[in-house]
Structure formats: C-alpha cells, structure tokens
C-alpha cells in the first residue's frame, strides 16, 4: 500500500470499495500488521475461511495406503536406481487385507479395514477393483480413467453426498453423475464456461444471484466474456424485532418466476451470513420451478452443508434443474488438496435444453465435440464439462489427479463410517463456541436460530446502531463515513482484519468474520475490537452534536 495515502480519506475508501473484498484484504493486512508492530495489539486475521484444523484419520489412512502401494509396485519388480513396476490387480484386495492385519496398530489401518468392509458390503464394490484403484491411484501412474472421476471413487463420493447433502434420506445418490474437480473454484469456472459453450446461456442473458454470496459469483458474470444481466435476490427478511434472519422474503424469491431469468446461483448455507435455506424458502423455489419457470437452471454451492443441522440441498429437492458444487476444503481442513465435485442428476434440464436448441446451435455443438464421439449429440452435459475443462482437444488427459481422488474417497469413507456423528458434532461445537465468543466480545445479543451454521458471522452495524443509539446516529454515520471505513479502522486501530459485507452484496454496513481460522480467545478480542470501533463512532456522533 502507498504509505503516503490516508486510509481513512473518503476518496481512498471509495476507490477501495470498487475492489473485491479478497483483494481489499491485502490493504487491510498491511494496515493491521503495521499497527501490531507499533503497539501492544495482536494481529488477528479473520478475513479468510481457511480452517485451522485438519481431519487426521483419513490422512493417516492415505499415507499408510501409499506405503502399501509402493510395496506392491516393488513386488512386481525393482531395479536400481529406484525403478519399480506397476501393482498387479489379481488378488490385490486380499493382499491389502493382509497388510492391514499385519499393521493393525498403525494409524490409518482401522479406517482402511473398515472402509474395505463398508465398500464391499454396503456399496457392492469388488474389493480387488477398489484396492487396485487405490494402489494405482495413489501412486499416480496412469491418467485418470474415466477422466470424469474414478469408478469406485464416484460410488463412494456419491454415497457421501447422499448422506450429507440429502439429510440421510434413503434411496438418494445412485441417480447422480459426478465430475471431480480441482476445488470448488475450478468447478465454478468450468460451469460458467460450459454453459456458454453449449448455448445454454448467451452473452447478455438474464441470471439471478441469491445474495449475499461468495464474491466470484458476483464478479464472473460481469466479465466481458459473459456480461450477464444480473438480478439480485436479497436475503432481506427481518424478524419482528428488526434482526436479519438471512432468509429470502417471498417477494424476493418471486423474482425467479420471470422466465427471462434462465439461471440462478446460490451458496447454501450462505457465505457470509452462514445460514441454511429454510424449508419455506426451499418449498417456494420448488413451487416457482414447477409452476412458473420450469426451465430455470440452478447451481447450488453447498460447501458448508456438512456444518448444518438437517441439511437438504436443492440437488435433492429439484434434482432435474440443479447442478451441485461440493468442496471438501472446509469440513476436512483441506483447502490445499483442491478437492471438489460437480454433481448432476442422470435426467436433467441441461441435457434436455441442449437437445431442444435451434438446429444451427446443435450443428455447432456437433462440430465442437465431434472428436470425442461419432454421436456427439448424445454426450451428456456433465461429460461436456469434462471436455470443456481441457478445451475439448485434451479431453483424454482431463480429470482430477488420481492421488487427489483417493484422498477424496477416504474423506468420504470416514464420514460414511462415522455413524455416531463424532466428527460432525465436534466441528459444529468448535465453531459454535467461537461464534459465541465473537458476539460476547461485541456485547450484542446472539439470537438463537436452528438455521444458523456459524462458519462465518455477518454483523450489520446499522441494525445495532438503531437498536442501541437510535436512527439519528445511523443517519449521521451513513452521511459522514464510507461503509468500508469500519474494516479500515479495525485494521488500522486494532490490528484486526475482517472483510466488508458489502463486497458480498450484503448490507453496506456489515462486516464478515470467519470463525474457522483462529482460536476461541481470539474471537473474544475481535468482538471487543468491533465494539470499540462502533462506540468510537458514537463518540464522534455526540461530539458533532455538542462541539466544544
């Protein structure tokens, strides 16, 4: 940051507000670290959602599995300097069982043994097939085959999604195809690209965003390549006491009834408010699709669904209309692994709309995918996503790296086997304790809400300004300061980094704190810092009313 610029000047802040909050944070970090160096304040960055925990058991299993797989490779042949063969498939399942029995006391062995039994008895997976996929995949000696996702990894991950995204409803899962991607961010890019490439969306088309929302969903549609006409559907519902419920009023959801809106994007549970959609909201969306906008395409990003109670994704409520993006990054502390899937129902609107395109568009797509099949029209949209991710010509080398896919399957199996929800309960209690500490520090009241997830917290200072200091104070604050001034002052005066809620198309005077990446005591300090800045504004307000 240019040190000659006054970060509290209105002109600087107006320019800052034009940027993505994830880019603004670099300026805030500079300010916070500078303050920490010249004071007794501790630098605290709650701006990013990267967890400060990791799931250990599936990682232990991964590394133990890797040791066994290398033994299998050396058993084929070994020559100096360090050259081995490829694992043999015949009898490999029993060889893995023997290895695990001989190494039962080693970390990760218990999960692998139970996983073999679960895959065989519950999912109907052939053990030689699974053990070979694990050995071959973890070594990484072949291109991903099929490129969309490995066969057994898909079966396992599909069962995991049915459990976690479908609220454990029986009979879910088998009707979905998955595409394993390099994290949720890659999934987003691939979806936008394929929608355009397959003429499902045209430049300038009308789409909707359910806001507040993760900023790339705001920023990508503005790019020259897309220039979509965006309608925001605001989570603007308030309860009788004037507090945000972070749900969508019927009047906002009813914007989706307009058939001109071809697509809607949402994050559920939301980012940053971190609330799951209510059953009333879900039912309203179903009614809209069934009765008014049957061709509405939906993308739901459900990365935080595993932190919610009684969660059911739109992928199971409206399967034919919905693509689901699910990332393993947050729940397992695995942002560096870059693991995600796109899920599409076997029968879906994307395939139907492609088949109904004008003849000229269908001919264009036949040319685009002609190198992949003698009948390119029959290629499902999920497989077009795979091809488009590698510019079609490199479809044969597409797909998430196989070691990543093996780790994904082990993450999934850990949860499928956790029938007592031990891991889930710990995750939820940990972020709940941090959330309560944050709000205790502010002195504001954290109302109970069964729909709250709490991975993030969005605090609207205007709500509390009206409640504590009155409307005159709020009018003065809005007239005299830029909304981003809150996060600038937090960084400059308290060494605390939060993101501006306005950058997520949330309330202008809201701040967003991640509850994932610091310990509980730090959130108490962050809450106190928020209250310190809030009360300092009130002191300024009083001084303006009664000048010396």
C-alpha positions as CSV (number, residue, x, y, z in Angstrom):
1,X,0.0,0.0,0.0
2,X,1.2,3.6,-0.7
3,X,2.2,4.8,2.7
4,X,1.5,8.4,1.8
5,X,-2.2,7.8,1.4
6,X,-4.5,8.4,4.3
7,X,-6.5,5.1,4.5
8,X,-9.4,7.0,6.2
9,X,-9.8,9.5,3.4
10,X,-13.1,9.2,1.6
11,X,-11.6,9.3,-1.8
12,X,-9.2,6.4,-1.0
13,X,-12.1,4.4,0.5
14,X,-14.4,5.0,-2.4
15,X,-11.7,3.5,-4.7
16,X,-11.1,0.6,-2.3
17,X,-14.8,-0.2,-2.3
18,X,-14.6,-0.9,-6.1
19,X,-12.4,-3.9,-5.4
20,X,-13.2,-7.5,-4.4
21,X,-13.1,-7.9,-0.6
22,X,-10.4,-10.6,-1.1
23,X,-8.2,-8.1,-2.8
24,X,-9.1,-5.3,-0.3
25,X,-7.9,-7.7,2.5
26,X,-4.2,-7.2,1.3
27,X,-4.5,-3.5,2.1
28,X,-6.2,-4.3,5.4
29,X,-3.4,-6.8,6.3
30,X,-0.8,-4.2,5.7
31,X,-2.6,-1.7,8.0
32,X,-3.1,-4.3,10.7
33,X,0.5,-5.6,10.7
34,X,1.8,-2.1,10.8
35,X,-0.4,-1.3,13.8
36,X,0.7,-4.6,15.5
37,X,4.3,-3.6,15.1
38,X,3.9,-0.3,16.8
39,X,1.5,-1.2,19.6
40,X,0.6,-4.0,22.0
41,X,-2.2,-5.2,19.7
42,X,-2.1,-8.7,18.4
43,X,-2.5,-9.2,14.7
44,X,-5.7,-11.2,14.1
45,X,-6.9,-12.1,10.6
46,X,-10.4,-13.4,10.4
47,X,-10.8,-12.4,6.8
48,X,-10.4,-15.8,5.1
49,X,-12.2,-19.1,5.7
50,X,-9.2,-21.4,5.7
51,X,-9.7,-23.7,8.7
52,X,-7.1,-24.1,11.4
53,X,-7.9,-27.8,11.8
54,X,-7.3,-30.9,9.8
55,X,-9.1,-34.3,9.7
56,X,-6.3,-36.7,10.8
57,X,-7.7,-40.2,10.3
58,X,-8.3,-40.1,6.5
59,X,-4.8,-38.5,6.1
60,X,-3.2,-41.2,8.2
61,X,-5.0,-43.7,6.0
62,X,-3.8,-42.0,2.9
63,X,-0.2,-42.1,3.8
64,X,-0.3,-45.7,5.1
65,X,-2.1,-46.7,1.9
66,X,0.7,-45.0,-0.1
67,X,3.4,-47.1,1.8
68,X,1.5,-50.3,0.9
69,X,1.0,-49.3,-2.7
70,X,4.8,-48.8,-3.0
71,X,5.4,-52.2,-1.7
72,X,3.0,-53.6,-4.3
73,X,5.0,-51.8,-7.0
74,X,8.3,-53.1,-5.8
75,X,6.9,-56.6,-5.5
76,X,6.3,-56.6,-9.3
77,X,9.9,-55.8,-10.0
78,X,12.6,-53.5,-8.6
79,X,15.9,-52.4,-10.0
80,X,18.4,-49.7,-9.2
81,X,18.4,-46.8,-9.2
82,X,14.9,-46.8,-7.8
83,X,12.7,-48.2,-10.6
84,X,9.7,-50.4,-9.8
85,X,6.8,-52.0,-11.7
86,X,3.1,-51.3,-11.6
87,X,0.8,-53.0,-9.0
88,X,-0.9,-56.2,-10.1
89,X,-4.7,-56.4,-9.8
90,X,-5.2,-60.1,-9.3
91,X,-5.7,-60.8,-5.6
92,X,-4.8,-57.3,-4.6
93,X,-7.8,-57.0,-2.3
94,X,-6.6,-59.8,0.0
95,X,-3.1,-58.6,-0.1
96,X,-4.3,-55.2,1.3
97,X,-6.3,-57.0,4.0
98,X,-3.2,-59.0,5.0
99,X,-1.1,-55.8,5.1
100,X,-3.7,-54.1,7.3
101,X,-4.0,-57.1,9.6
102,X,-0.2,-57.1,10.0
103,X,-0.2,-53.4,10.6
104,X,-3.4,-53.1,12.7
105,X,-1.7,-50.9,15.3
106,X,-0.6,-48.3,12.8
107,X,-2.5,-45.0,12.4
108,X,-5.0,-45.2,9.5
109,X,-5.2,-49.0,9.4
110,X,-8.5,-49.2,11.2
111,X,-10.2,-46.8,8.8
112,X,-8.8,-48.6,5.8
113,X,-10.0,-52.0,7.1
114,X,-13.5,-50.7,7.9
115,X,-13.6,-48.9,4.5
116,X,-13.0,-52.2,2.6
117,X,-15.8,-53.9,4.5
118,X,-18.2,-51.0,4.0
119,X,-17.4,-50.7,0.3
120,X,-17.9,-54.4,-0.2
121,X,-21.0,-55.0,1.9
122,X,-22.9,-51.7,1.6
123,X,-21.8,-50.2,-1.7
124,X,-21.4,-53.6,-3.5
125,X,-17.8,-52.7,-4.7
126,X,-15.5,-55.5,-5.7
127,X,-12.5,-55.5,-3.3
128,X,-9.9,-56.2,-5.9
129,X,-11.3,-53.4,-8.0
130,X,-11.2,-50.9,-5.1
131,X,-7.7,-52.0,-3.8
132,X,-6.3,-51.7,-7.3
133,X,-7.9,-48.3,-7.8
134,X,-6.4,-47.1,-4.5
135,X,-2.9,-48.6,-5.3
136,X,-2.8,-47.4,-8.9
137,X,-4.4,-44.0,-8.0
138,X,-2.3,-43.1,-5.0
139,X,0.9,-43.9,-7.0
140,X,-0.4,-41.7,-9.8
141,X,1.0,-43.8,-12.6
142,X,-2.0,-43.5,-15.1
143,X,-4.1,-40.7,-16.4
144,X,-7.5,-40.5,-14.6
145,X,-9.7,-43.1,-16.2
146,X,-12.5,-42.4,-16.7
147,X,-11.4,-38.7,-16.9
148,X,-14.6,-37.5,-15.2
149,X,-13.9,-39.5,-11.9
150,X,-12.6,-42.9,-11.0
151,X,-15.2,-45.6,-10.9
152,X,-15.1,-46.6,-7.2
153,X,-14.3,-43.0,-6.1
154,X,-17.6,-42.0,-7.7
155,X,-19.6,-44.7,-5.9
156,X,-18.1,-43.7,-2.6
157,X,-18.4,-40.0,-3.0
158,X,-22.0,-40.3,-4.3
159,X,-22.9,-42.2,-1.1
160,X,-21.3,-39.5,0.9
161,X,-23.2,-36.7,-0.9
162,X,-26.5,-38.5,-0.4
163,X,-25.8,-38.8,3.3
164,X,-24.5,-35.2,3.9
165,X,-26.5,-33.2,1.3
166,X,-29.7,-35.2,1.4
167,X,-30.2,-35.3,5.2
168,X,-29.6,-39.1,5.2
169,X,-32.8,-39.7,3.2
170,X,-32.9,-43.3,1.9
171,X,-32.6,-44.1,-1.8
172,X,-30.7,-41.0,-2.7
173,X,-27.4,-40.9,-4.7
174,X,-27.4,-43.6,-7.4
175,X,-29.1,-41.3,-9.9
176,X,-26.2,-38.8,-9.9
177,X,-23.1,-38.5,-12.0
178,X,-20.0,-36.7,-10.5
179,X,-17.1,-34.8,-12.0
180,X,-14.1,-34.5,-9.7
181,X,-12.5,-31.0,-10.0
182,X,-9.6,-29.0,-8.6
183,X,-11.6,-27.5,-5.8
184,X,-14.8,-25.5,-5.9
185,X,-13.2,-22.6,-7.7
186,X,-12.4,-24.8,-10.7
187,X,-15.9,-26.2,-10.7
188,X,-17.3,-22.6,-10.9
189,X,-15.1,-21.7,-13.8
190,X,-15.9,-24.9,-15.7
191,X,-19.7,-24.4,-15.2
192,X,-19.7,-20.9,-16.5
193,X,-17.6,-21.9,-19.5
194,X,-19.7,-24.9,-20.4
195,X,-23.0,-23.0,-20.0
196,X,-21.7,-20.5,-22.6
197,X,-20.1,-23.1,-24.9
198,X,-23.3,-25.2,-25.0
199,X,-25.5,-22.2,-25.8
200,X,-27.4,-22.7,-22.5
201,X,-26.6,-19.1,-21.7
202,X,-25.7,-16.4,-24.2
203,X,-23.8,-13.2,-23.6
204,X,-26.2,-10.7,-22.0
205,X,-28.7,-13.3,-20.8
206,X,-30.6,-12.7,-17.5
207,X,-29.4,-14.7,-14.5
208,X,-30.1,-14.3,-10.7
209,X,-27.8,-14.4,-7.7
210,X,-29.1,-15.2,-4.3
211,X,-27.2,-12.6,-2.2
212,X,-25.2,-12.2,-0.1
213,X,-23.0,-14.6,-1.9
214,X,-19.3,-15.6,-2.4
215,X,-17.8,-12.8,-4.4
216,X,-16.7,-14.8,-7.6
217,X,-20.4,-15.5,-8.3
218,X,-20.7,-11.7,-8.4
219,X,-17.6,-10.9,-10.3
220,X,-17.5,-13.6,-13.0
221,X,-20.9,-12.6,-14.7
222,X,-19.5,-9.1,-15.1
223,X,-16.6,-10.2,-17.3
224,X,-16.6,-9.2,-20.9
225,X,-17.0,-12.8,-21.9
226,X,-20.4,-13.0,-20.2
227,X,-21.8,-9.6,-19.4
228,X,-24.9,-11.3,-17.9
229,X,-27.9,-9.2,-16.9
230,X,-27.9,-9.9,-13.2
231,X,-30.9,-9.8,-10.8
232,X,-30.1,-10.0,-7.1
233,X,-32.4,-11.9,-4.9
234,X,-31.8,-10.5,-1.5
235,X,-31.9,-12.4,1.9
236,X,-33.5,-9.3,3.3
237,X,-36.1,-10.9,5.7
238,X,-36.2,-9.3,9.2
239,X,-37.9,-10.7,12.2
240,X,-40.4,-8.8,14.4
241,X,-37.5,-7.2,16.4
242,X,-35.8,-5.9,13.2
243,X,-33.0,-8.5,13.2
244,X,-31.8,-10.2,10.0
245,X,-33.0,-13.8,9.6
246,X,-30.8,-14.1,6.4
247,X,-33.8,-15.8,4.7
248,X,-35.5,-14.7,1.5
249,X,-38.9,-13.0,1.5
250,X,-41.5,-14.4,-0.9
251,X,-41.3,-11.1,-2.8
252,X,-37.6,-11.6,-3.5
253,X,-37.8,-15.3,-4.4
254,X,-40.7,-14.4,-6.7
255,X,-38.3,-12.6,-9.0
256,X,-37.3,-16.1,-10.2
257,X,-40.8,-16.6,-11.6
258,X,-39.8,-14.4,-14.6
259,X,-39.0,-16.9,-17.4
260,X,-36.4,-14.3,-18.7
261,X,-34.2,-15.4,-15.8
262,X,-32.5,-18.5,-17.2
263,X,-30.3,-19.4,-14.2
264,X,-29.9,-18.8,-10.5
265,X,-26.7,-19.2,-8.4
266,X,-26.7,-19.7,-4.7
267,X,-24.4,-20.7,-1.8
268,X,-26.3,-22.8,0.7
269,X,-25.6,-22.5,3.6
270,X,-24.8,-18.9,2.7
271,X,-21.5,-17.1,2.6
272,X,-21.1,-14.9,4.5
273,X,-24.3,-15.0,6.7
274,X,-23.8,-18.7,7.1
275,X,-27.5,-19.8,7.4
276,X,-29.1,-22.7,5.5
277,X,-32.2,-22.1,3.5
278,X,-35.4,-22.7,5.4
279,X,-37.8,-25.3,4.4
280,X,-40.2,-22.5,3.5
281,X,-37.6,-21.0,1.1
282,X,-36.9,-24.4,-0.4
283,X,-40.6,-25.1,-0.9
284,X,-41.1,-21.7,-2.5
285,X,-38.3,-22.3,-5.0
286,X,-39.9,-25.7,-5.9
287,X,-43.2,-24.0,-6.4
288,X,-41.6,-21.4,-8.7
289,X,-39.9,-24.0,-10.8
290,X,-42.9,-26.3,-11.0
291,X,-45.5,-23.6,-11.8
292,X,-43.8,-20.6,-13.4
293,X,-40.2,-21.2,-14.6
294,X,-39.7,-24.9,-15.3
295,X,-36.6,-24.3,-17.4
296,X,-34.8,-22.5,-14.6
297,X,-31.3,-23.8,-14.3
298,X,-29.8,-23.8,-10.8
299,X,-26.3,-24.0,-9.4
300,X,-26.0,-24.6,-5.7
301,X,-22.7,-24.4,-4.0
302,X,-23.0,-26.5,-0.8
303,X,-19.5,-26.4,0.7
304,X,-20.9,-25.6,4.1
305,X,-23.7,-28.1,4.1
306,X,-21.9,-30.5,6.4
307,X,-21.8,-27.9,9.2
308,X,-25.7,-27.5,9.1
309,X,-28.3,-29.4,11.1
310,X,-30.9,-31.3,9.0
311,X,-29.4,-30.1,5.7
312,X,-31.0,-30.9,2.4
313,X,-29.6,-29.5,-0.8
314,X,-31.5,-28.3,-3.8
315,X,-29.8,-31.1,-5.7
316,X,-32.2,-33.4,-4.0
317,X,-35.2,-31.1,-3.8
318,X,-35.1,-30.2,-7.5
319,X,-32.7,-32.8,-9.0
320,X,-33.5,-32.3,-12.7
321,X,-32.9,-28.5,-12.5
322,X,-29.8,-28.4,-10.3
323,X,-26.1,-28.7,-10.6
324,X,-24.4,-29.1,-7.2
325,X,-20.9,-27.9,-6.4
326,X,-19.4,-29.5,-3.3
327,X,-15.9,-28.9,-2.0
328,X,-14.1,-31.0,0.7
329,X,-11.9,-28.0,1.6
330,X,-13.6,-26.6,4.7
331,X,-15.0,-29.6,6.6
332,X,-11.8,-31.6,6.4
333,X,-9.3,-28.7,6.6
334,X,-8.2,-29.5,3.1
335,X,-8.0,-26.2,1.1
336,X,-4.6,-27.2,-0.2
337,X,-5.8,-30.5,-1.6
338,X,-8.1,-28.8,-4.1
339,X,-10.9,-31.4,-3.9
340,X,-14.5,-30.9,-5.2
341,X,-17.1,-32.4,-7.3
342,X,-19.9,-31.2,-9.6
343,X,-23.0,-33.4,-9.3
344,X,-25.7,-33.7,-12.0
345,X,-28.7,-36.0,-12.0
346,X,-28.8,-38.6,-14.8
347,X,-32.0,-37.0,-16.0
348,X,-31.6,-33.2,-16.1
349,X,-32.7,-30.0,-17.7
350,X,-29.2,-29.2,-19.1
351,X,-29.3,-32.2,-21.4
352,X,-32.9,-31.5,-22.3
353,X,-32.3,-27.9,-23.2
354,X,-29.3,-28.8,-25.3
355,X,-31.4,-31.3,-27.3
356,X,-34.0,-28.6,-27.9
357,X,-31.5,-26.0,-29.2
358,X,-32.1,-24.5,-32.7
359,X,-30.6,-26.6,-35.5
360,X,-27.7,-24.1,-36.1
361,X,-26.6,-24.3,-32.4
362,X,-26.9,-28.1,-32.4
363,X,-24.7,-28.3,-35.5
364,X,-22.2,-26.0,-33.9
365,X,-22.0,-28.3,-30.9
366,X,-21.7,-31.4,-33.1
367,X,-18.6,-29.8,-34.6
368,X,-17.3,-28.8,-31.2
369,X,-17.5,-32.3,-29.7
370,X,-17.0,-34.4,-33.0
371,X,-13.5,-35.5,-31.9
372,X,-15.0,-37.3,-28.9
373,X,-17.8,-39.4,-30.3
374,X,-19.4,-40.5,-33.6
375,X,-22.6,-39.3,-32.0
376,X,-21.6,-36.0,-30.3
377,X,-25.3,-35.1,-29.7
378,X,-25.5,-37.9,-27.2
379,X,-22.7,-36.6,-24.9
380,X,-24.3,-35.6,-21.6
381,X,-23.7,-32.1,-20.2
382,X,-21.6,-33.5,-17.3
383,X,-19.2,-35.1,-19.8
384,X,-19.2,-31.8,-21.8
385,X,-18.0,-30.1,-18.7
386,X,-15.1,-32.5,-18.5
387,X,-14.1,-31.9,-22.2
388,X,-14.5,-28.2,-21.9
389,X,-12.2,-28.1,-18.9
390,X,-9.5,-29.2,-21.3
391,X,-10.6,-27.2,-24.3
392,X,-12.1,-30.4,-25.7
393,X,-9.0,-31.4,-27.6
394,X,-7.3,-32.6,-24.4
395,X,-10.3,-34.5,-23.1
396,X,-8.3,-37.7,-23.0
397,X,-6.0,-36.1,-20.4
398,X,-8.7,-34.4,-18.3
399,X,-9.6,-35.1,-14.8
400,X,-8.5,-34.5,-11.2
401,X,-5.2,-36.2,-10.4
402,X,-5.6,-39.7,-9.1
403,X,-3.9,-39.2,-5.7
404,X,-6.3,-36.4,-5.0
405,X,-9.2,-38.6,-5.9
406,X,-8.0,-41.3,-3.4
407,X,-7.8,-38.8,-0.6
408,X,-11.4,-37.6,-1.6
409,X,-12.6,-41.2,-1.3
410,X,-11.0,-41.6,2.2
411,X,-12.5,-38.3,3.4
412,X,-15.9,-39.6,2.2
413,X,-15.5,-43.0,3.8
414,X,-14.6,-41.5,7.2
415,X,-17.9,-39.8,7.3
416,X,-19.9,-42.7,6.0
417,X,-18.5,-44.8,8.8
418,X,-19.0,-42.1,11.5
419,X,-22.5,-43.4,12.3
420,X,-22.4,-41.6,15.7
421,X,-21.5,-38.2,14.1
422,X,-18.5,-37.8,16.4
423,X,-16.6,-35.7,13.9
424,X,-19.6,-33.7,12.8
425,X,-20.6,-32.8,16.4
426,X,-17.0,-31.7,17.2
427,X,-16.8,-29.5,14.1
428,X,-20.2,-27.8,15.0
429,X,-19.4,-27.3,18.7
430,X,-16.0,-25.8,17.9
431,X,-17.3,-23.2,15.5
432,X,-20.3,-22.5,17.8
433,X,-18.0,-21.8,20.7
434,X,-16.0,-19.4,18.6
435,X,-19.2,-17.7,17.3
436,X,-20.4,-17.1,20.9
437,X,-17.1,-15.7,21.9
438,X,-17.2,-13.2,19.0
439,X,-20.6,-12.0,19.9
440,X,-19.8,-11.9,23.6
441,X,-17.0,-9.6,22.8
442,X,-19.3,-7.2,20.8
443,X,-21.8,-7.0,23.7
444,X,-24.5,-7.6,21.1
445,X,-27.1,-10.4,21.6
446,X,-26.7,-13.5,19.5
447,X,-30.2,-14.8,19.0
448,X,-30.7,-18.5,18.7
449,X,-31.6,-19.8,15.3
450,X,-31.7,-23.5,14.2
451,X,-30.9,-22.5,10.7
452,X,-27.6,-20.8,11.7
453,X,-24.4,-22.7,10.7
454,X,-21.9,-20.2,12.0
455,X,-18.9,-20.9,9.8
456,X,-18.9,-17.1,9.2
457,X,-20.7,-14.3,11.0
458,X,-22.1,-11.2,9.3
459,X,-22.7,-8.4,11.7
460,X,-24.7,-5.4,10.4
461,X,-23.7,-2.4,12.4
462,X,-26.7,-0.4,11.3
463,X,-29.1,-2.9,13.0
464,X,-27.2,-2.5,16.2
465,X,-26.8,1.2,15.7
466,X,-30.6,1.7,15.5
467,X,-31.2,-0.6,18.5
468,X,-28.5,0.9,20.8
469,X,-28.0,4.5,19.7
470,X,-31.0,5.4,17.6
471,X,-31.8,6.3,14.0
472,X,-30.2,9.7,14.2
473,X,-26.9,8.1,14.9
474,X,-27.3,5.8,11.9
475,X,-28.2,8.7,9.6
476,X,-25.1,10.6,10.7
477,X,-22.9,7.5,10.3
478,X,-24.1,6.9,6.7
479,X,-23.7,10.6,5.8
480,X,-20.2,11.1,7.2
481,X,-18.4,7.9,6.6
482,X,-17.9,5.3,3.8
483,X,-19.2,1.8,4.8
484,X,-15.7,0.3,4.3
485,X,-14.4,2.7,6.9
486,X,-15.3,0.0,9.6
487,X,-12.9,-2.6,8.3
488,X,-10.2,0.0,7.6
489,X,-10.4,1.3,11.2
490,X,-10.4,-2.2,12.6
491,X,-7.2,-2.9,10.8
492,X,-5.5,0.5,11.4
493,X,-6.6,0.9,15.1
494,X,-6.9,-2.7,16.5
495,X,-4.8,-4.9,14.1
496,X,-8.0,-6.9,13.3
497,X,-8.7,-8.0,9.7
498,X,-12.3,-8.6,8.7
499,X,-14.0,-8.3,5.2
500,X,-16.6,-5.8,4.2
501,X,-20.1,-7.4,3.9
502,X,-20.9,-5.1,1.0
503,X,-18.4,-6.9,-1.1
504,X,-20.6,-9.9,-1.0
505,X,-23.7,-7.9,-1.9
506,X,-24.7,-7.9,1.7
507,X,-25.8,-4.9,3.9
508,X,-23.5,-2.0,3.3
509,X,-22.5,-1.5,6.9
510,X,-21.9,-5.2,7.7
511,X,-18.6,-6.9,8.4
512,X,-17.8,-10.6,7.8
513,X,-15.8,-12.7,10.2
514,X,-14.6,-16.2,9.5
515,X,-15.0,-18.5,12.6
516,X,-12.7,-21.1,11.1
517,X,-9.1,-19.9,11.4
518,X,-8.4,-18.6,14.9
519,X,-8.8,-19.9,18.5
520,X,-11.8,-19.1,20.7
521,X,-10.0,-16.4,22.8
522,X,-9.0,-14.5,19.6
523,X,-12.7,-14.2,18.6
524,X,-13.4,-12.6,22.0
525,X,-10.8,-10.0,21.2
526,X,-12.2,-9.5,17.7
527,X,-15.6,-8.9,19.1
528,X,-14.2,-6.4,21.5
529,X,-12.4,-4.6,18.7
530,X,-15.7,-4.3,16.7
531,X,-17.4,-2.8,19.7
532,X,-14.5,-0.4,20.2
533,X,-14.9,1.0,16.7
534,X,-18.7,1.0,17.0
535,X,-18.6,3.0,20.2
536,X,-15.9,5.4,18.8
537,X,-18.4,6.3,16.0
538,X,-20.9,7.1,18.6
539,X,-18.5,9.3,20.5
540,X,-17.9,11.2,17.2
541,X,-21.6,11.5,16.7
542,X,-22.1,13.0,20.2
543,X,-19.1,15.4,19.6
544,X,-20.7,16.6,16.3
545,X,-23.9,17.4,18.2
546,X,-22.2,19.2,21.0
547,X,-19.0,20.7,19.7
548,X,-16.6,22.2,22.2
